[in-house]
Amino acid sequence: MLRMLGNWCLSALALLVVSRLVRGFEIDSIPTALVVALVFGLLNATLGLLLKLVTLPLTILTLGVFLLVINAILLEVASSFVRGFHLRSFSAAFWGATVFALLQLLLRALTAD
């Protein structure tokens, strides 16, 4: 349970950093970042799983790069549900998903047991 809470907070932190680095990727506040992290996690576990299964051949063909497109789509969907989270364009969502994935990789490596 504590690990899940930590991952949630790390995701929210990564989203806040992304909002500072990527133009067009806007999060209004820390509570909004926490809600976005929760919604994005739930979307990734449900709709994301389905999209990843359906697009598996394309993902293999692109050596996994298409997963960034799927995450960008999921961020777009999350932005339609969460007030205070705005994406100006799909390119902002794509670059936001890319930076978010890299930041999560870095943060999880730094906090590994």
Order of alpha helices (4+ residues) and beta strands (2+ residues): alpha-beta-alpha-alpha-alpha-alpha-beta-alpha
